[in-house]
Amino acid sequence: MTAICKQAINDDNCVDFQQALSEVGEALESRFTLEDKLVQLAWDNQLARPPVANDSTIARPA
């Protein structure tokens, strides 16, 4: 799926379209799996978000 073209889906290219769509789905599944693992690792290790600029607990030297 390296070439990008504007083309209608018809009987001649239906199989190619299905294959390309399948590859996109597999890539998304892989990415979501990795993201889920990252979220779980962050949760398990209680990783906190960095403080935001308007947080009143941030030390502000003069």
ROGU-515009 format. One line per field, with one value per atom (N, C-alpha, C): atom name; residue number from 1; x, y, z; residue in three letters. Coordinates in steps of 0.02 Angstrom, whole numbers, plus 50000, padded with zeros to 5 digits. Example, Ala and Ser with C-alpha at 12.3 -4.5 7.8 and 13.67 -1.06 7.14 Angstrom:
% ROGU-515009
atomo <- c(N|CA|C|N|CA|C);
num <- c(1|1|1|2|2|2);
X <- c(50660|50615|50660|50642|50684|50645);
Y <- c(49716|49775|49835|49888|49947|50002);
Z <- c(50390|50390|50390|50354|50357|50394);
residuo <- c(ala|ala|ala|ser|ser|ser);
//
This chain:
% ROGU-515009
atomo <- c(N|CA|C|N|CA|C|N|CA|C|N|CA|C|N|CA|C|N|CA|C|N|CA|C|N|CA|C|N|CA|C|N|CA|C|N|CA|C|N|CA|C|N|CA|C|N|CA|C|N|CA|C|N|CA|C|N|CA|C|N|CA|C|N|CA|C|N|CA|C|N|CA|C|N|CA|C|N|CA|C|N|CA|C|N|CA|C|N|CA|C|N|CA|C|N|CA|C|N|CA|C|N|CA|C|N|CA|C|N|CA|C|N|CA|C|N|CA|C|N|CA|C|N|CA|C|N|CA|C|N|CA|C|N|CA|C|N|CA|C|N|CA|C|N|CA|C|N|CA|C|N|CA|C|N|CA|C|N|CA|C|N|CA|C|N|CA|C|N|CA|C|N|CA|C|N|CA|C|N|CA|C|N|CA|C|N|CA|C|N|CA|C|N|CA|C|N|CA|C|N|CA|C|N|CA|C|N|CA|C|N|CA|C|N|CA|C);
num <- c(1|1|1|2|2|2|3|3|3|4|4|4|5|5|5|6|6|6|7|7|7|8|8|8|9|9|9|10|10|10|11|11|11|12|12|12|13|13|13|14|14|14|15|15|15|16|16|16|17|17|17|18|18|18|19|19|19|20|20|20|21|21|21|22|22|22|23|23|23|24|24|24|25|25|25|26|26|26|27|27|27|28|28|28|29|29|29|30|30|30|31|31|31|32|32|32|33|33|33|34|34|34|35|35|35|36|36|36|37|37|37|38|38|38|39|39|39|40|40|40|41|41|41|42|42|42|43|43|43|44|44|44|45|45|45|46|46|46|47|47|47|48|48|48|49|49|49|50|50|50|51|51|51|52|52|52|53|53|53|54|54|54|55|55|55|56|56|56|57|57|57|58|58|58|59|59|59|60|60|60|61|61|61|62|62|62);
X <- c(50042|50000|50044|50093|50138|50115|50079|50056|49988|49980|49916|49886|49825|49793|49718|49687|49615|49585|49550|49523|49460|49410|49348|49360|49325|49329|49281|49308|49267|49286|49256|49270|49343|49376|49446|49495|49480|49527|49501|49445|49414|49460|49493|49538|49597|49625|49680|49658|49598|49572|49563|49535|49525|49592|49643|49709|49739|49733|49760|49723|49658|49619|49638|49650|49672|49739|49785|49851|49844|49800|49788|49761|49713|49684|49736|49780|49832|49881|49897|49942|49910|49846|49810|49806|49792|49789|49855|49909|49976|49989|49971|49982|49940|49876|49833|49857|49883|49909|49968|50014|50071|50049|50000|49975|49943|49906|49875|49928|49983|50037|50070|50079|50109|50065|50001|49955|49956|49957|49959|50024|50081|50144|50143|50116|50111|50067|50011|49965|49998|50030|50062|50118|50153|50208|50188|50124|50095|50132|50144|50177|50130|50153|50112|50125|50076|50084|50129|50169|50208|50162|50182|50139|50129|50073|50058|50079|50086|50114|50073|50007|49966|49953|49993|49986|50012|49972|49992|50046|50060|50112|50182|50188|50253|50291|50355|50397|50414|50404|50418|50471|50534|50586|50578|50598|50590|50641);
Y <- c(49941|50000|50062|50064|50120|50173|50153|50202|50228|50294|50325|50350|50330|50353|50360|50401|50409|50362|50312|50262|50233|50222|50192|50118|50092|50021|49984|49935|49896|49823|49781|49709|49693|49734|49720|49734|49783|49801|49787|49753|49740|49701|49650|49609|49650|49692|49735|49783|49810|49855|49819|49759|49720|49705|49689|49674|49737|49793|49856|49874|49866|49881|49834|49772|49724|49744|49766|49788|49848|49894|49953|49929|49884|49857|49823|49784|49750|49800|49852|49904|49940|49956|49990|49945|49880|49834|49831|49829|49827|49890|49947|50011|50014|49995|49999|49951|49893|49845|49876|49907|49940|49997|50036|50091|50065|50010|49980|49958|49928|49907|49966|50021|50081|50110|50113|50139|50094|50029|49982|49990|49998|50009|50073|50126|50190|50183|50147|50138|50095|50040|49996|50031|50076|50111|50179|50193|50255|50316|50317|50375|50435|50490|50549|50595|50634|50685|50741|50771|50828|50886|50927|50983|51033|51064|51114|51183|51230|51296|51334|51323|51360|51322|51270|51231|51273|51281|51323|51292|51227|51195|51200|51228|51236|51292|51279|51331|51382|51445|51499|51545|51534|51577|51649|51696|51766|51789);
Z <- c(50000|50000|50000|49957|49955|49906|49855|49805|49825|49820|49835|49770|49756|49695|49707|49668|49672|49620|49645|49600|49633|49593|49618|49632|49681|49696|49649|49613|49568|49573|49531|49534|49521|49481|49463|49520|49562|49615|49685|49690|49755|49801|49774|49815|49840|49797|49817|49873|49866|49917|49983|49981|50042|50076|50036|50064|50097|50062|50090|50154|50155|50215|50272|50256|50307|50337|50295|50319|50365|50348|50391|50458|50457|50518|50563|50532|50570|50601|50564|50591|50650|50643|50698|50759|50748|50805|50842|50805|50835|50875|50847|50883|50946|50942|51001|51055|51035|51084|51120|51084|51116|51161|51139|51180|51244|51239|51298|51348|51322|51366|51400|51363|51391|51447|51435|51485|51547|51537|51593|51633|51598|51633|51673|51644|51680|51741|51734|51790|51845|51824|51873|51911|51879|51912|51940|51938|51965|51940|51875|51846|51848|51875|51881|51822|51806|51754|51781|51737|51760|51778|51826|51846|51789|51790|51739|51764|51718|51735|51787|51788|51835|51900|51914|51975|52034|52086|52142|52185|52176|52216|52186|52127|52095|52128|52145|52175|52121|52138|52090|52121|52104|52133|52108|52151|52134|52084);
residuo <- c(met|met|met|thr|thr|thr|ala|ala|ala|ile|ile|ile|cys|cys|cys|lys|lys|lys|gln|gln|gln|ala|ala|ala|ile|ile|ile|asn|asn|asn|asp|asp|asp|asp|asp|asp|asn|asn|asn|cys|cys|cys|val|val|val|asp|asp|asp|phe|phe|phe|gln|gln|gln|gln|gln|gln|ala|ala|ala|leu|leu|leu|ser|ser|ser|glu|glu|glu|val|val|val|gly|gly|gly|glu|glu|glu|ala|ala|ala|leu|leu|leu|glu|glu|glu|ser|ser|ser|arg|arg|arg|phe|phe|phe|thr|thr|thr|leu|leu|leu|glu|glu|glu|asp|asp|asp|lys|lys|lys|leu|leu|leu|val|val|val|gln|gln|gln|leu|leu|leu|ala|ala|ala|trp|trp|trp|asp|asp|asp|asn|asn|asn|gln|gln|gln|leu|leu|leu|ala|ala|ala|arg|arg|arg|pro|pro|pro|pro|pro|pro|val|val|val|ala|ala|ala|asn|asn|asn|asp|asp|asp|ser|ser|ser|thr|thr|thr|ile|ile|ile|ala|ala|ala|arg|arg|arg|pro|pro|pro|ala|ala|ala);
//
